[in-house]
Amino acid sequence: MAFYAFYVIAIIILILHFTGWLKRNNLEWLILLLAVAVFPIVIFVR
């Protein structure tokens, strides 16, 4: 279940990134956090 929740959050972050919402609100660091979190989530949750 957590695996699918992570993917939903990742998709939402990517949509916000490409629409420019993250940059306007100074939240671009979420993209870096997402990139760092992908590998452990995929390896350990799956």
CHARMM internal coordinates of N, CA and C (Angstrom, degrees):
IC EDIT
DIST 1 N 1 CA 1.4588
DIST 1 CA 1 C 1.5370
ANGL 1 N 1 CA 1 C 110.28
DIST 1 C 2 N 1.3280
ANGL 1 CA 1 C 2 N 116.79
DIHE 1 N 1 CA 1 C 2 N -43.09
DIST 2 N 2 CA 1.4663
ANGL 1 C 2 N 2 CA 120.39
DIHE 1 CA 1 C 2 N 2 CA -179.91
DIST 2 CA 2 C 1.5219
ANGL 2 N 2 CA 2 C 110.78
DIHE 1 C 2 N 2 CA 2 C -64.51
DIST 2 C 3 N 1.3320
ANGL 2 CA 2 C 3 N 116.13
DIHE 2 N 2 CA 2 C 3 N -30.71
DIST 3 N 3 CA 1.4572
ANGL 2 C 3 N 3 CA 121.03
DIHE 2 CA 2 C 3 N 3 CA 178.33
DIST 3 CA 3 C 1.5258
ANGL 3 N 3 CA 3 C 110.55
DIHE 2 C 3 N 3 CA 3 C -61.57
DIST 3 C 4 N 1.3234
ANGL 3 CA 3 C 4 N 116.71
DIHE 3 N 3 CA 3 C 4 N -44.83
DIST 4 N 4 CA 1.4659
ANGL 3 C 4 N 4 CA 120.78
DIHE 3 CA 3 C 4 N 4 CA -179.81
DIST 4 CA 4 C 1.5269
ANGL 4 N 4 CA 4 C 111.78
DIHE 3 C 4 N 4 CA 4 C -72.41
DIST 4 C 5 N 1.3192
ANGL 4 CA 4 C 5 N 117.18
DIHE 4 N 4 CA 4 C 5 N -34.83
DIST 5 N 5 CA 1.4638
ANGL 4 C 5 N 5 CA 120.66
DIHE 4 CA 4 C 5 N 5 CA 177.01
DIST 5 CA 5 C 1.5207
ANGL 5 N 5 CA 5 C 110.57
DIHE 4 C 5 N 5 CA 5 C -63.97
DIST 5 C 6 N 1.3393
ANGL 5 CA 5 C 6 N 116.17
DIHE 5 N 5 CA 5 C 6 N -38.69
DIST 6 N 6 CA 1.4582
ANGL 5 C 6 N 6 CA 119.62
DIHE 5 CA 5 C 6 N 6 CA 178.07
DIST 6 CA 6 C 1.5268
ANGL 6 N 6 CA 6 C 110.48
DIHE 5 C 6 N 6 CA 6 C -61.96
DIST 6 C 7 N 1.3266
ANGL 6 CA 6 C 7 N 116.73
DIHE 6 N 6 CA 6 C 7 N -43.72
DIST 7 N 7 CA 1.4591
ANGL 6 C 7 N 7 CA 119.46
DIHE 6 CA 6 C 7 N 7 CA -179.59
DIST 7 CA 7 C 1.5215
ANGL 7 N 7 CA 7 C 112.14
DIHE 6 C 7 N 7 CA 7 C -65.48
DIST 7 C 8 N 1.3074
ANGL 7 CA 7 C 8 N 118.88
DIHE 7 N 7 CA 7 C 8 N -36.12
DIST 8 N 8 CA 1.4623
ANGL 7 C 8 N 8 CA 121.89
DIHE 7 CA 7 C 8 N 8 CA 176.97
DIST 8 CA 8 C 1.5248
ANGL 8 N 8 CA 8 C 109.68
DIHE 7 C 8 N 8 CA 8 C -63.91
DIST 8 C 9 N 1.3241
ANGL 8 CA 8 C 9 N 117.14
DIHE 8 N 8 CA 8 C 9 N -44.33
DIST 9 N 9 CA 1.4668
ANGL 8 C 9 N 9 CA 120.81
DIHE 8 CA 8 C 9 N 9 CA 178.49
DIST 9 CA 9 C 1.5236
ANGL 9 N 9 CA 9 C 110.46
DIHE 8 C 9 N 9 CA 9 C -64.64
DIST 9 C 10 N 1.3317
ANGL 9 CA 9 C 10 N 117.03
DIHE 9 N 9 CA 9 C 10 N -40.94
DIST 10 N 10 CA 1.4657
ANGL 9 C 10 N 10 CA 120.76
DIHE 9 CA 9 C 10 N 10 CA 179.28
DIST 10 CA 10 C 1.5319
ANGL 10 N 10 CA 10 C 111.16
DIHE 9 C 10 N 10 CA 10 C -62.51
DIST 10 C 11 N 1.2979
ANGL 10 CA 10 C 11 N 117.73
DIHE 10 N 10 CA 10 C 11 N -42.08
DIST 11 N 11 CA 1.4710
ANGL 10 C 11 N 11 CA 121.22
DIHE 10 CA 10 C 11 N 11 CA 179.31
DIST 11 CA 11 C 1.5180
ANGL 11 N 11 CA 11 C 110.63
DIHE 10 C 11 N 11 CA 11 C -65.04
DIST 11 C 12 N 1.3285
ANGL 11 CA 11 C 12 N 116.77
DIHE 11 N 11 CA 11 C 12 N -41.08
DIST 12 N 12 CA 1.4698
ANGL 11 C 12 N 12 CA 120.03
DIHE 11 CA 11 C 12 N 12 CA 178.22
DIST 12 CA 12 C 1.5273
ANGL 12 N 12 CA 12 C 110.65
DIHE 11 C 12 N 12 CA 12 C -63.17
DIST 12 C 13 N 1.3351
ANGL 12 CA 12 C 13 N 117.46
DIHE 12 N 12 CA 12 C 13 N -43.02
DIST 13 N 13 CA 1.4677
ANGL 12 C 13 N 13 CA 120.83
DIHE 12 CA 12 C 13 N 13 CA 178.91
DIST 13 CA 13 C 1.5235
ANGL 13 N 13 CA 13 C 110.55
DIHE 12 C 13 N 13 CA 13 C -62.66
DIST 13 C 14 N 1.3279
ANGL 13 CA 13 C 14 N 117.59
DIHE 13 N 13 CA 13 C 14 N -42.03
DIST 14 N 14 CA 1.4608
ANGL 13 C 14 N 14 CA 120.19
DIHE 13 CA 13 C 14 N 14 CA 179.33
DIST 14 CA 14 C 1.5209
ANGL 14 N 14 CA 14 C 112.16
DIHE 13 C 14 N 14 CA 14 C -65.35
DIST 14 C 15 N 1.3146
ANGL 14 CA 14 C 15 N 117.33
DIHE 14 N 14 CA 14 C 15 N -39.68
DIST 15 N 15 CA 1.4673
ANGL 14 C 15 N 15 CA 120.29
DIHE 14 CA 14 C 15 N 15 CA 177.45
DIST 15 CA 15 C 1.5246
ANGL 15 N 15 CA 15 C 110.10
DIHE 14 C 15 N 15 CA 15 C -63.21
DIST 15 C 16 N 1.3278
ANGL 15 CA 15 C 16 N 116.69
DIHE 15 N 15 CA 15 C 16 N -44.36
DIST 16 N 16 CA 1.4650
ANGL 15 C 16 N 16 CA 120.00
DIHE 15 CA 15 C 16 N 16 CA 178.76
DIST 16 CA 16 C 1.5217
ANGL 16 N 16 CA 16 C 111.47
DIHE 15 C 16 N 16 CA 16 C -64.43
DIST 16 C 17 N 1.3285
ANGL 16 CA 16 C 17 N 116.72
DIHE 16 N 16 CA 16 C 17 N -33.58
DIST 17 N 17 CA 1.4605
ANGL 16 C 17 N 17 CA 120.48
DIHE 16 CA 16 C 17 N 17 CA 178.21
DIST 17 CA 17 C 1.5318
ANGL 17 N 17 CA 17 C 110.85
DIHE 16 C 17 N 17 CA 17 C -65.93
DIST 17 C 18 N 1.3317
ANGL 17 CA 17 C 18 N 116.68
DIHE 17 N 17 CA 17 C 18 N -48.25
DIST 18 N 18 CA 1.4582
ANGL 17 C 18 N 18 CA 120.06
DIHE 17 CA 17 C 18 N 18 CA -175.87
DIST 18 CA 18 C 1.5251
ANGL 18 N 18 CA 18 C 112.91
DIHE 17 C 18 N 18 CA 18 C -73.40
DIST 18 C 19 N 1.3199
ANGL 18 CA 18 C 19 N 117.94
DIHE 18 N 18 CA 18 C 19 N -21.23
DIST 19 N 19 CA 1.4667
ANGL 18 C 19 N 19 CA 119.36
DIHE 18 CA 18 C 19 N 19 CA 175.14
DIST 19 CA 19 C 1.5278
ANGL 19 N 19 CA 19 C 111.81
DIHE 18 C 19 N 19 CA 19 C -84.80
DIST 19 C 20 N 1.3365
ANGL 19 CA 19 C 20 N 117.53
DIHE 19 N 19 CA 19 C 20 N -10.51
DIST 20 N 20 CA 1.4590
ANGL 19 C 20 N 20 CA 121.22
DIHE 19 CA 19 C 20 N 20 CA 178.21
DIST 20 CA 20 C 1.5142
ANGL 20 N 20 CA 20 C 114.09
DIHE 19 C 20 N 20 CA 20 C 90.79
DIST 20 C 21 N 1.3058
ANGL 20 CA 20 C 21 N 117.82
DIHE 20 N 20 CA 20 C 21 N 1.44
DIST 21 N 21 CA 1.4604
ANGL 20 C 21 N 21 CA 121.17
DIHE 20 CA 20 C 21 N 21 CA -177.39
DIST 21 CA 21 C 1.5230
ANGL 21 N 21 CA 21 C 111.78
DIHE 20 C 21 N 21 CA 21 C -65.22
DIST 21 C 22 N 1.3357
ANGL 21 CA 21 C 22 N 116.86
DIHE 21 N 21 CA 21 C 22 N -39.30
DIST 22 N 22 CA 1.4593
ANGL 21 C 22 N 22 CA 119.55
DIHE 21 CA 21 C 22 N 22 CA -179.14
DIST 22 CA 22 C 1.5248
ANGL 22 N 22 CA 22 C 111.64
DIHE 21 C 22 N 22 CA 22 C -65.07
DIST 22 C 23 N 1.3167
ANGL 22 CA 22 C 23 N 116.95
DIHE 22 N 22 CA 22 C 23 N -40.54
DIST 23 N 23 CA 1.4677
ANGL 22 C 23 N 23 CA 120.42
DIHE 22 CA 22 C 23 N 23 CA -179.17
DIST 23 CA 23 C 1.5273
ANGL 23 N 23 CA 23 C 110.79
DIHE 22 C 23 N 23 CA 23 C -67.14
DIST 23 C 24 N 1.3107
ANGL 23 CA 23 C 24 N 116.57
DIHE 23 N 23 CA 23 C 24 N -40.69
DIST 24 N 24 CA 1.4745
ANGL 23 C 24 N 24 CA 119.80
DIHE 23 CA 23 C 24 N 24 CA 179.45
DIST 24 CA 24 C 1.5195
ANGL 24 N 24 CA 24 C 111.74
DIHE 23 C 24 N 24 CA 24 C -63.57
DIST 24 C 25 N 1.3136
ANGL 24 CA 24 C 25 N 117.12
DIHE 24 N 24 CA 24 C 25 N -32.18
DIST 25 N 25 CA 1.4665
ANGL 24 C 25 N 25 CA 121.23
DIHE 24 CA 24 C 25 N 25 CA -177.71
DIST 25 CA 25 C 1.5228
ANGL 25 N 25 CA 25 C 113.06
DIHE 24 C 25 N 25 CA 25 C -102.30
DIST 25 C 26 N 1.3415
ANGL 25 CA 25 C 26 N 116.11
DIHE 25 N 25 CA 25 C 26 N 13.37
DIST 26 N 26 CA 1.4661
ANGL 25 C 26 N 26 CA 122.66
DIHE 25 CA 25 C 26 N 26 CA 176.49
DIST 26 CA 26 C 1.5366
ANGL 26 N 26 CA 26 C 111.81
DIHE 25 C 26 N 26 CA 26 C 56.86
DIST 26 C 27 N 1.3334
ANGL 26 CA 26 C 27 N 116.04
DIHE 26 N 26 CA 26 C 27 N 44.78
DIST 27 N 27 CA 1.4584
ANGL 26 C 27 N 27 CA 121.24
DIHE 26 CA 26 C 27 N 27 CA -179.43
DIST 27 CA 27 C 1.5282
ANGL 27 N 27 CA 27 C 112.20
DIHE 26 C 27 N 27 CA 27 C -120.18
DIST 27 C 28 N 1.3330
ANGL 27 CA 27 C 28 N 117.16
DIHE 27 N 27 CA 27 C 28 N 26.24
DIST 28 N 28 CA 1.4602
ANGL 27 C 28 N 28 CA 120.42
DIHE 27 CA 27 C 28 N 28 CA -178.91
DIST 28 CA 28 C 1.5304
ANGL 28 N 28 CA 28 C 112.09
DIHE 27 C 28 N 28 CA 28 C -63.39
DIST 28 C 29 N 1.3210
ANGL 28 CA 28 C 29 N 117.84
DIHE 28 N 28 CA 28 C 29 N -18.76
DIST 29 N 29 CA 1.4538
ANGL 28 C 29 N 29 CA 120.86
DIHE 28 CA 28 C 29 N 29 CA 179.57
DIST 29 CA 29 C 1.5244
ANGL 29 N 29 CA 29 C 111.53
DIHE 28 C 29 N 29 CA 29 C -64.35
DIST 29 C 30 N 1.3436
ANGL 29 CA 29 C 30 N 117.01
DIHE 29 N 29 CA 29 C 30 N -18.42
DIST 30 N 30 CA 1.4598
ANGL 29 C 30 N 30 CA 119.59
DIHE 29 CA 29 C 30 N 30 CA 177.76
DIST 30 CA 30 C 1.5255
ANGL 30 N 30 CA 30 C 111.74
DIHE 29 C 30 N 30 CA 30 C -64.54
DIST 30 C 31 N 1.3333
ANGL 30 CA 30 C 31 N 117.07
DIHE 30 N 30 CA 30 C 31 N -31.45
DIST 31 N 31 CA 1.4658
ANGL 30 C 31 N 31 CA 120.69
DIHE 30 CA 30 C 31 N 31 CA 177.50
DIST 31 CA 31 C 1.5291
ANGL 31 N 31 CA 31 C 109.62
DIHE 30 C 31 N 31 CA 31 C -64.95
DIST 31 C 32 N 1.3211
ANGL 31 CA 31 C 32 N 117.19
DIHE 31 N 31 CA 31 C 32 N -42.82
DIST 32 N 32 CA 1.4691
ANGL 31 C 32 N 32 CA 120.31
DIHE 31 CA 31 C 32 N 32 CA 177.95
DIST 32 CA 32 C 1.5298
ANGL 32 N 32 CA 32 C 111.09
DIHE 31 C 32 N 32 CA 32 C -65.42
DIST 32 C 33 N 1.3135
ANGL 32 CA 32 C 33 N 116.35
DIHE 32 N 32 CA 32 C 33 N -40.78
DIST 33 N 33 CA 1.4552
ANGL 32 C 33 N 33 CA 120.41
DIHE 32 CA 32 C 33 N 33 CA 177.74
DIST 33 CA 33 C 1.5273
ANGL 33 N 33 CA 33 C 110.63
DIHE 32 C 33 N 33 CA 33 C -62.77
DIST 33 C 34 N 1.3107
ANGL 33 CA 33 C 34 N 116.42
DIHE 33 N 33 CA 33 C 34 N -40.57
DIST 34 N 34 CA 1.4656
ANGL 33 C 34 N 34 CA 120.86
DIHE 33 CA 33 C 34 N 34 CA 177.97
DIST 34 CA 34 C 1.5225
ANGL 34 N 34 CA 34 C 111.01
DIHE 33 C 34 N 34 CA 34 C -63.63
DIST 34 C 35 N 1.3215
ANGL 34 CA 34 C 35 N 116.70
DIHE 34 N 34 CA 34 C 35 N -42.55
DIST 35 N 35 CA 1.4607
ANGL 34 C 35 N 35 CA 120.49
DIHE 34 CA 34 C 35 N 35 CA -179.76
DIST 35 CA 35 C 1.5300
ANGL 35 N 35 CA 35 C 111.30
DIHE 34 C 35 N 35 CA 35 C -64.29
DIST 35 C 36 N 1.3157
ANGL 35 CA 35 C 36 N 117.71
DIHE 35 N 35 CA 35 C 36 N -39.16
DIST 36 N 36 CA 1.4553
ANGL 35 C 36 N 36 CA 121.35
DIHE 35 CA 35 C 36 N 36 CA 179.20
DIST 36 CA 36 C 1.5280
ANGL 36 N 36 CA 36 C 110.99
DIHE 35 C 36 N 36 CA 36 C -70.80
DIST 36 C 37 N 1.3108
ANGL 36 CA 36 C 37 N 117.26
DIHE 36 N 36 CA 36 C 37 N -32.60
DIST 37 N 37 CA 1.4679
ANGL 36 C 37 N 37 CA 121.48
DIHE 36 CA 36 C 37 N 37 CA -176.01
DIST 37 CA 37 C 1.5211
ANGL 37 N 37 CA 37 C 113.68
DIHE 36 C 37 N 37 CA 37 C -81.90
DIST 37 C 38 N 1.3153
ANGL 37 CA 37 C 38 N 118.59
DIHE 37 N 37 CA 37 C 38 N -17.11
DIST 38 N 38 CA 1.4661
ANGL 37 C 38 N 38 CA 120.38
DIHE 37 CA 37 C 38 N 38 CA -174.06
DIST 38 CA 38 C 1.5222
ANGL 38 N 38 CA 38 C 111.81
DIHE 37 C 38 N 38 CA 38 C -61.58
DIST 38 C 39 N 1.3092
ANGL 38 CA 38 C 39 N 118.43
DIHE 38 N 38 CA 38 C 39 N -49.75
DIST 39 N 39 CA 1.4569
ANGL 38 C 39 N 39 CA 120.50
DIHE 38 CA 38 C 39 N 39 CA -172.94
DIST 39 CA 39 C 1.5262
ANGL 39 N 39 CA 39 C 113.44
DIHE 38 C 39 N 39 CA 39 C -66.09
DIST 39 C 40 N 1.3233
ANGL 39 CA 39 C 40 N 120.52
DIHE 39 N 39 CA 39 C 40 N -48.45
DIST 40 N 40 CA 1.4697
ANGL 39 C 40 N 40 CA 118.07
DIHE 39 CA 39 C 40 N 40 CA 178.01
DIST 40 CA 40 C 1.5310
ANGL 40 N 40 CA 40 C 113.03
DIHE 39 C 40 N 40 CA 40 C -63.03
DIST 40 C 41 N 1.3170
ANGL 40 CA 40 C 41 N 116.75
DIHE 40 N 40 CA 40 C 41 N -37.35
DIST 41 N 41 CA 1.4619
ANGL 40 C 41 N 41 CA 119.27
DIHE 40 CA 40 C 41 N 41 CA 179.99
DIST 41 CA 41 C 1.5169
ANGL 41 N 41 CA 41 C 110.17
DIHE 40 C 41 N 41 CA 41 C -63.47
DIST 41 C 42 N 1.3167
ANGL 41 CA 41 C 42 N 117.11
DIHE 41 N 41 CA 41 C 42 N -46.35
DIST 42 N 42 CA 1.4616
ANGL 41 C 42 N 42 CA 121.15
DIHE 41 CA 41 C 42 N 42 CA -178.13
DIST 42 CA 42 C 1.5261
ANGL 42 N 42 CA 42 C 110.50
DIHE 41 C 42 N 42 CA 42 C -65.72
DIST 42 C 43 N 1.3256
ANGL 42 CA 42 C 43 N 117.65
DIHE 42 N 42 CA 42 C 43 N -40.29
DIST 43 N 43 CA 1.4669
ANGL 42 C 43 N 43 CA 120.87
DIHE 42 CA 42 C 43 N 43 CA -176.54
DIST 43 CA 43 C 1.5299
ANGL 43 N 43 CA 43 C 111.80
DIHE 42 C 43 N 43 CA 43 C -73.87
DIST 43 C 44 N 1.3354
ANGL 43 CA 43 C 44 N 117.80
DIHE 43 N 43 CA 43 C 44 N -46.79
DIST 44 N 44 CA 1.4554
ANGL 43 C 44 N 44 CA 119.95
DIHE 43 CA 43 C 44 N 44 CA -170.76
DIST 44 CA 44 C 1.5244
ANGL 44 N 44 CA 44 C 114.60
DIHE 43 C 44 N 44 CA 44 C -91.79
DIST 44 C 45 N 1.3076
ANGL 44 CA 44 C 45 N 119.23
DIHE 44 N 44 CA 44 C 45 N -28.49
DIST 45 N 45 CA 1.4560
ANGL 44 C 45 N 45 CA 120.34
DIHE 44 CA 44 C 45 N 45 CA -176.79
DIST 45 CA 45 C 1.5197
ANGL 45 N 45 CA 45 C 111.68
DIHE 44 C 45 N 45 CA 45 C -84.87
DIST 45 C 46 N 1.3110
ANGL 45 CA 45 C 46 N 116.17
DIHE 45 N 45 CA 45 C 46 N -29.58
DIST 46 N 46 CA 1.4599
ANGL 45 C 46 N 46 CA 119.33
DIHE 45 CA 45 C 46 N 46 CA -176.00
DIST 46 CA 46 C 1.4697
ANGL 46 N 46 CA 46 C 112.78
DIHE 45 C 46 N 46 CA 46 C -74.63
END
COOR INIT
IC SEED 1 N 1 CA 1 C
IC BUILD
